[in-house]
Amino acid sequence: MLVRHIDPLRDAVRHVRINHPFIIHAWVVLPDRLDCVIELPPGDIDFATRWRLIIVVFPNPFPTLMLSAVRLRRGERAIWQRRY
């Protein structure tokens, strides 16, 4: 559950904002997902990099047991963040 991992999420966002600034207008953390409204600096449209870096820095709190054996052999991880 994401709501149990607020501090690591805050740390990940803080870390990403150092090199890739953005303004948070709204951020809602629900048990199985999060929604946010952010503002990028003028002329900057690279939302995807910020989101990817938050995902990389934030440890995935969900188990990867639902992956198939083939995907596990490939070293793939569950991607919970793609539920938007």
CNS distance restraints for C-alpha pairs under 8 A (distance, minus, plus):
assign (resid   1 and name CA) (resid   5 and name CA) 7.36 0.50 0.50
assign (resid   1 and name CA) (resid  31 and name CA) 4.74 0.50 0.50
assign (resid   1 and name CA) (resid  32 and name CA) 5.76 0.50 0.50
assign (resid   1 and name CA) (resid  61 and name CA) 6.98 0.50 0.50
assign (resid   1 and name CA) (resid  62 and name CA) 7.32 0.50 0.50
assign (resid   2 and name CA) (resid   6 and name CA) 6.89 0.50 0.50
assign (resid   2 and name CA) (resid  29 and name CA) 6.80 0.50 0.50
assign (resid   2 and name CA) (resid  30 and name CA) 6.52 0.50 0.50
assign (resid   2 and name CA) (resid  31 and name CA) 5.01 0.50 0.50
assign (resid   2 and name CA) (resid  32 and name CA) 5.89 0.50 0.50
assign (resid   2 and name CA) (resid  33 and name CA) 6.78 0.50 0.50
assign (resid   2 and name CA) (resid  34 and name CA) 7.94 0.50 0.50
assign (resid   2 and name CA) (resid  61 and name CA) 6.99 0.50 0.50
assign (resid   3 and name CA) (resid  29 and name CA) 6.22 0.50 0.50
assign (resid   3 and name CA) (resid  30 and name CA) 6.18 0.50 0.50
assign (resid   3 and name CA) (resid  31 and name CA) 5.36 0.50 0.50
assign (resid   5 and name CA) (resid   9 and name CA) 6.34 0.50 0.50
assign (resid   5 and name CA) (resid  61 and name CA) 7.39 0.50 0.50
assign (resid   6 and name CA) (resid  10 and name CA) 6.11 0.50 0.50
assign (resid   7 and name CA) (resid  11 and name CA) 6.17 0.50 0.50
assign (resid   8 and name CA) (resid  12 and name CA) 6.14 0.50 0.50
assign (resid   8 and name CA) (resid  58 and name CA) 6.25 0.50 0.50
assign (resid   8 and name CA) (resid  59 and name CA) 7.40 0.50 0.50
assign (resid   9 and name CA) (resid  13 and name CA) 6.25 0.50 0.50
assign (resid   9 and name CA) (resid  54 and name CA) 7.97 0.50 0.50
assign (resid   9 and name CA) (resid  58 and name CA) 5.78 0.50 0.50
assign (resid  10 and name CA) (resid  14 and name CA) 6.04 0.50 0.50
assign (resid  11 and name CA) (resid  15 and name CA) 6.04 0.50 0.50
assign (resid  11 and name CA) (resid  58 and name CA) 7.86 0.50 0.50
assign (resid  12 and name CA) (resid  16 and name CA) 6.25 0.50 0.50
assign (resid  12 and name CA) (resid  54 and name CA) 5.51 0.50 0.50
assign (resid  12 and name CA) (resid  57 and name CA) 5.36 0.50 0.50
assign (resid  12 and name CA) (resid  58 and name CA) 5.29 0.50 0.50
assign (resid  13 and name CA) (resid  17 and name CA) 6.12 0.50 0.50
assign (resid  13 and name CA) (resid  54 and name CA) 5.91 0.50 0.50
assign (resid  14 and name CA) (resid  18 and name CA) 6.65 0.50 0.50
assign (resid  15 and name CA) (resid  19 and name CA) 7.81 0.50 0.50
assign (resid  16 and name CA) (resid  20 and name CA) 5.86 0.50 0.50
assign (resid  16 and name CA) (resid  21 and name CA) 7.49 0.50 0.50
assign (resid  16 and name CA) (resid  50 and name CA) 6.70 0.50 0.50
assign (resid  16 and name CA) (resid  53 and name CA) 6.45 0.50 0.50
assign (resid  16 and name CA) (resid  54 and name CA) 6.32 0.50 0.50
assign (resid  17 and name CA) (resid  21 and name CA) 4.42 0.50 0.50
assign (resid  17 and name CA) (resid  22 and name CA) 6.34 0.50 0.50
assign (resid  20 and name CA) (resid  50 and name CA) 6.62 0.50 0.50
assign (resid  21 and name CA) (resid  40 and name CA) 7.04 0.50 0.50
assign (resid  21 and name CA) (resid  41 and name CA) 7.17 0.50 0.50
assign (resid  22 and name CA) (resid  38 and name CA) 6.44 0.50 0.50
assign (resid  22 and name CA) (resid  39 and name CA) 5.58 0.50 0.50
assign (resid  22 and name CA) (resid  40 and name CA) 4.79 0.50 0.50
assign (resid  22 and name CA) (resid  41 and name CA) 6.43 0.50 0.50
assign (resid  23 and name CA) (resid  38 and name CA) 5.44 0.50 0.50
assign (resid  23 and name CA) (resid  39 and name CA) 4.98 0.50 0.50
assign (resid  23 and name CA) (resid  40 and name CA) 6.56 0.50 0.50
assign (resid  24 and name CA) (resid  36 and name CA) 7.52 0.50 0.50
assign (resid  24 and name CA) (resid  37 and name CA) 6.28 0.50 0.50
assign (resid  24 and name CA) (resid  38 and name CA) 4.51 0.50 0.50
assign (resid  24 and name CA) (resid  39 and name CA) 6.49 0.50 0.50
assign (resid  25 and name CA) (resid  36 and name CA) 7.64 0.50 0.50
assign (resid  25 and name CA) (resid  37 and name CA) 5.43 0.50 0.50
assign (resid  25 and name CA) (resid  38 and name CA) 5.47 0.50 0.50
assign (resid  25 and name CA) (resid  39 and name CA) 7.20 0.50 0.50
assign (resid  26 and name CA) (resid  36 and name CA) 5.43 0.50 0.50
assign (resid  26 and name CA) (resid  37 and name CA) 5.00 0.50 0.50
assign (resid  26 and name CA) (resid  38 and name CA) 6.97 0.50 0.50
assign (resid  27 and name CA) (resid  34 and name CA) 7.27 0.50 0.50
assign (resid  27 and name CA) (resid  35 and name CA) 5.82 0.50 0.50
assign (resid  27 and name CA) (resid  36 and name CA) 4.26 0.50 0.50
assign (resid  27 and name CA) (resid  37 and name CA) 6.41 0.50 0.50
assign (resid  28 and name CA) (resid  34 and name CA) 5.60 0.50 0.50
assign (resid  28 and name CA) (resid  35 and name CA) 5.26 0.50 0.50
assign (resid  28 and name CA) (resid  36 and name CA) 6.25 0.50 0.50
assign (resid  29 and name CA) (resid  33 and name CA) 6.39 0.50 0.50
assign (resid  29 and name CA) (resid  34 and name CA) 4.44 0.50 0.50
assign (resid  29 and name CA) (resid  35 and name CA) 6.62 0.50 0.50
assign (resid  30 and name CA) (resid  34 and name CA) 5.63 0.50 0.50
assign (resid  33 and name CA) (resid  80 and name CA) 7.84 0.50 0.50
assign (resid  33 and name CA) (resid  81 and name CA) 7.19 0.50 0.50
assign (resid  33 and name CA) (resid  83 and name CA) 7.33 0.50 0.50
assign (resid  40 and name CA) (resid  44 and name CA) 5.99 0.50 0.50
assign (resid  40 and name CA) (resid  45 and name CA) 6.87 0.50 0.50
assign (resid  40 and name CA) (resid  46 and name CA) 7.97 0.50 0.50
assign (resid  40 and name CA) (resid  47 and name CA) 7.50 0.50 0.50
assign (resid  46 and name CA) (resid  50 and name CA) 7.02 0.50 0.50
assign (resid  47 and name CA) (resid  51 and name CA) 6.30 0.50 0.50
assign (resid  48 and name CA) (resid  52 and name CA) 6.02 0.50 0.50
assign (resid  49 and name CA) (resid  53 and name CA) 6.06 0.50 0.50
assign (resid  50 and name CA) (resid  54 and name CA) 6.24 0.50 0.50
assign (resid  51 and name CA) (resid  55 and name CA) 6.25 0.50 0.50
assign (resid  52 and name CA) (resid  56 and name CA) 6.17 0.50 0.50
assign (resid  53 and name CA) (resid  57 and name CA) 6.05 0.50 0.50
assign (resid  54 and name CA) (resid  58 and name CA) 5.81 0.50 0.50
assign (resid  55 and name CA) (resid  59 and name CA) 7.52 0.50 0.50
assign (resid  55 and name CA) (resid  60 and name CA) 7.84 0.50 0.50
assign (resid  55 and name CA) (resid  81 and name CA) 7.37 0.50 0.50
assign (resid  60 and name CA) (resid  80 and name CA) 7.93 0.50 0.50
assign (resid  62 and name CA) (resid  78 and name CA) 8.00 0.50 0.50
assign (resid  62 and name CA) (resid  80 and name CA) 7.59 0.50 0.50
assign (resid  63 and name CA) (resid  78 and name CA) 7.75 0.50 0.50
assign (resid  64 and name CA) (resid  77 and name CA) 6.30 0.50 0.50
assign (resid  64 and name CA) (resid  78 and name CA) 5.37 0.50 0.50
assign (resid  66 and name CA) (resid  78 and name CA) 7.76 0.50 0.50
assign (resid  67 and name CA) (resid  71 and name CA) 6.04 0.50 0.50
assign (resid  67 and name CA) (resid  72 and name CA) 6.28 0.50 0.50
assign (resid  67 and name CA) (resid  77 and name CA) 7.59 0.50 0.50
assign (resid  67 and name CA) (resid  78 and name CA) 6.80 0.50 0.50
assign (resid  68 and name CA) (resid  72 and name CA) 6.24 0.50 0.50
assign (resid  69 and name CA) (resid  73 and name CA) 6.19 0.50 0.50
assign (resid  70 and name CA) (resid  74 and name CA) 6.39 0.50 0.50
assign (resid  71 and name CA) (resid  75 and name CA) 6.44 0.50 0.50
assign (resid  71 and name CA) (resid  76 and name CA) 5.45 0.50 0.50
assign (resid  71 and name CA) (resid  77 and name CA) 7.91 0.50 0.50
assign (resid  72 and name CA) (resid  76 and name CA) 5.65 0.50 0.50
assign (resid  72 and name CA) (resid  77 and name CA) 7.41 0.50 0.50
